[in-house]
Amino acid sequence: MNTSLAQTTLPNPSHDDPAPAPQQKTSITSRYKSREQRTGWLMLSPAVVLLVLFILIPAVLSFGLAFTNARLISPHPATFVGMDNFARLFTDETFYRSLVNVAYFALIVVPLQGGVALLMAILINTKVRGVTFFRTLYFLPVVTSMVVVSLLWMFIYSKDGLLNEIIAKLSFGALQGADWLNNPSTALPAIMLMSVWQGAGFHMIIWLSGLQTISAELYEAADLDGVSRWQRFRYITWPGLAATRNLILITITIQALSLFTQINVMTQGGPLDATTTLVYQAVRSGFKQQETAYASAISLVFFALVLIISAIQRYLTREKS
């Protein structure tokens, strides 16, 4: 009797604690998502502030200054001059020489650096002992400051530098190296070689990430069919790297068009404007010559060129349905 009474009077948890209603669940979920969004925006805000201060605002100011006669230090206020800066720019021989230099640099460096980086990635995309050491060795120039790398290569390229010493030793004194950075015909190719060496490690990592997304089953099937290494690369590796290839093509091109640090440290645009680039010309005009408005006009033209070239590359490398 007592047992049956206890059974009838004991509470049933399933009836006393009902599950939350669907509306209550939705409210809890929305509050949680809202809190997550606020946390995300809070964590993102420092980067947003920096981008606005150092990217967005300077870009807007540059657009406005390009149509004025503003100078870096001037007692007179800037006045609107319309298209005068652009008219001057398109009659400037240095501007056209800069365009030729940048185009020459990009045409050589983009395929060469991308190819070297891909070869390095294929070589280290194996599970053997010591591969981590070689990955670190290849990537080491990337984490080294470009200023330090440029200074180091200035000593290598000097008249009595390491490169000329090697040439003299290998030829037993029959050949004498050139003054690489002071010769108009060798200055830009010398900077190209240094730039490829410095930047290949970064793109090697991107190639390597793309290689590791390709299914190993494809290579196993290719081994069973007895295909050659070249056929494996042509029909499996290269098509599997389509998205990675497009990314690397665009990034190397933008970096090549933005060439500045090497020029500023090693040659200052010389000799005879043989290494002048658009970015270096803009910086020199804006800070050394204090022609802020003219430098802004160069920057706008450079921005338009990069945008057009990137759009063309994106169109040509798009996935065709």
N, C-alpha and C positions, 0 to 999 in steps of 0.2 A: 504493500500500500504506500509506504513511504517512498519506495523506489519509483513508482508510477507518478506520484505527486511531484517528485524532484524532476522527473523527465518533462512534466507538463509546465513546470514553472521556470526551468532554466532558459535563459535567453538564447535566441538563435542569432549568431553573428551575421549570417547572411541577410536576415530581415531587419536587425537593429541598425546595421551600418550599410545602408544601400550605396551602390556605386554612384559616382558623380554623374549628373545628367550630361547629355551631349553639349548643351550650351555652356555648362560650367567648364567642361574639358576644353572647349574652344576658347573660352576666356583665359584660362590658365596658359594655354599654348601661345595665344597672342601676346600676353604679358611677358612670357619668357622670350619670345622672338624679339619683342620691342626692347627688352633689356639687353639682349645680345647685340642688336643693332646699335644701341647707344654705346655699348662697350667697344664695338668695332670702330665706330666713328671717332670715339675718344682716342683710341690707339692710333688711328690713321691721321688724326688732326696735325701732329707735328710735321709729318711728311707733306701734307696738303699745304700747310702754312709756308714751308720752305719752297715748294713748287710755285706757289703764288708769288712769293717775294722775289725769287731769283729766276723764274722762268716766265710766268705769265705777265707780270708787270713790266719787266724789261722788254719783252716782245712787243707789248702795246706801246711803250714809250719809243721803242725803235721805229715802229711803224709811223708814229707821229713825227718824230724828229727827221725822218728821211725827206720830208717835204718842207723843211725849214733851213735856215742858215746857221743853226746852233753850233757853237764851239764849246770845247771842254771848259776853258777859262776865258771869259769875255766880259767886259764891262757893259756890253750892249745886250739887251734882251733879244731872243731869237724871233725872227719874223718869217712869215710864210713865203716860200719862193716857188711853190708848185713843183714842176718836174725838172728843175734846173740841175739838181744833183744827179738824176738819172741820165739827163742829156750829157752831162760831163762824164759820167761813168762809161757810157757807150762810145765815147771818143777817146778813152784812156787806153793807151797801148799796154800799160802794165796790167790792166784788167783782162785784156784778151790774152796776154802772156800767162796770167794766172789760170785762166780757163784751160789753156792748152796744157799747162803743167799738171793741173788736177786731172784732166781727162787721161793724159799719158800715165800718170801714177795709178789711177783707178783701173785702167785697162790691163796693166801689168800685174798689179798687186792682188786684185780680186781673184782671178783664176789661180795665180801662183800660191797665194796664201791659203786659199780654200783647198787646193790640191795637196799641198804639204800637210795641212792639218788633217785631211782625210787619210793620207798615208800613215801618219803617226797614229791616228785612232785605230786603224786596222791592225797595225803592228802590236799595239798594246791591248787589243780586245781579245786577250787570251788568258787562260787561267794557268799561268806558269809562275814559278818562283822568281821573285825580283821584279815583277811587272809594276808593282807599286812604286818602286824606286824610279823607274823610267817615267812613270806618269808624273811624279813630283819633279823630276829633272826637266821634262818638257814644259811643265807649267810654271817653272820658276821665273822665266823672264816676264811673265804676265803680272806677277805680284810685285815685281820690281818697278820702281817709279820710272816713268818715261824720261824724266829729266836725268836721272842717274844713268839709264841705258844710253841716252844720247851723249852724255859726257864720256862714257866709257868708249863708245864707238868713235868719238872724235879723236881719241888717242890712237885707236886702231887704224883710222884712216889718215892720220897725219903723215907728213913726208917721211919722217923717220920712225913711223909707227910699226905696230906688229905685222900688219898686212904686207907692207913693203919689205919688211925683214924676211917674212916667209917666202915672198916671191924671189928675193935675192938669193936665199939659201937654196931653194929648189932649183933655180936656174944656174947655180954656181957663179953668181955675179954677172951673168950675161944679160939679165933683164933687170931694169930698175922700175919700181912702181911709180904710179902717178901721184900727184898731189890731189887726191880724190875729191875733196870738198871745195877746192879752189879752182877746179877746172869745170867750165860750163857743160862739157859733154859727159862728165862722170859724176857730178854732184848729185843730181836727182836719182840716177840708178843706184848710187851708194846708199842713199836714204831709203830707197825701195828695199834693198837687201836687208838693211837693219830693221825696217818695219815688218817685213815678213817674218824674220826671226823672232821679233818680240811678240807679235800677235798670234802666231800660229797655235800656241799652246791653248789659248782661250777657245778658239774654234775647234781645236781637237777635242775638248771636253764636250762641246755641243754635238760633234759628230759621234763621239763615243756613246752619248745618251741615245742618239738615234739608232746606232748599231745594236744596242742592247734591247731595243723594242722589237726587233725582227725575230720572229719565231724560230727557235732552234730546229723545229720539225722540218722546216723548209730545207735547211742545210743537210739534215739527216736523209731526207728524200733525195736530194741532189747527190749525196755520196752513194746511195744505193743505185742510182742511175748512172754513176760513173762520169759525171760531168767534170770539166776542167775547172781550175780556179778562176780563170777569166770568165767562163760561162756562169759560175756562181756569182761573181761580182756583177756581171752584166744583167742577169735575169732575176736575181734575188736581192743582192745588197743595194744596188743603185736604185731600183724602183722602190725599195722599202725605205729609202732615205729621202723621199720626195719632199715631205714637209720640212724636214731638217735642212735640206738643200736650199729651199726657198728662204728660210730664216737666215742662214749663213750668208747667202748671196746679198740680201738686203743689208744686213748688219755690216759686212765688210765694205760694201759700197759706200754706206753713210760714213764709216770711219775713214775711208780713203778720201772722200770729198771734204771731210773736216780736218784734213792734215794741217797741223799747226805746231805742236810742241817740238817735234824734231827740227822743223825749219827754224823756229825761234831760237833754239839752243845751238844748232850746228852751223847754220849758214846765214841766218838773218835775211833770207830771200835771195842772196847772191849765189854765185857771182853773176853779175849782169842780169839779175832777175831770173836766173835759170831755175830757181827753186821757189819762187814766189807763188803763194796760193791765195785763194779768195779769203780764207779766214785770216791768214797772216796780213794780207793787205788791209782788211777791215780793222784789225787791231792796231796796225801801224798808223793808219789814218786817224783812228779815233783817239789814241793815247799819245803817240809820239808826235804826230802833226796836229793834234787837238781839233781835228775836223770831225766832230761828232755826227753832224748831219750826213756828211759824205760816207762815213763808216756805216751809218744806219742804212743808207741806200744800198751799199754793198751787201750788208747782212740780209736785206729783204730779197735781193736778187739771188743770193746763195740759198735762202730758204725756199724760194720758188723752184730753183733748179733741183734741189734735193727732193722736193715734193713731187715734181714731174718725173724724175728718174725712178723714184720709189714706186710711183703709180704704174709706170710702164713695166717695171720688173714684176710687180704684183700681177698685172694683167697677163703678161707673157707666161708666168709660172703658175697661173691659177689651175685648179682641177677642172678639166673639161668633162662635161657630162656626156 
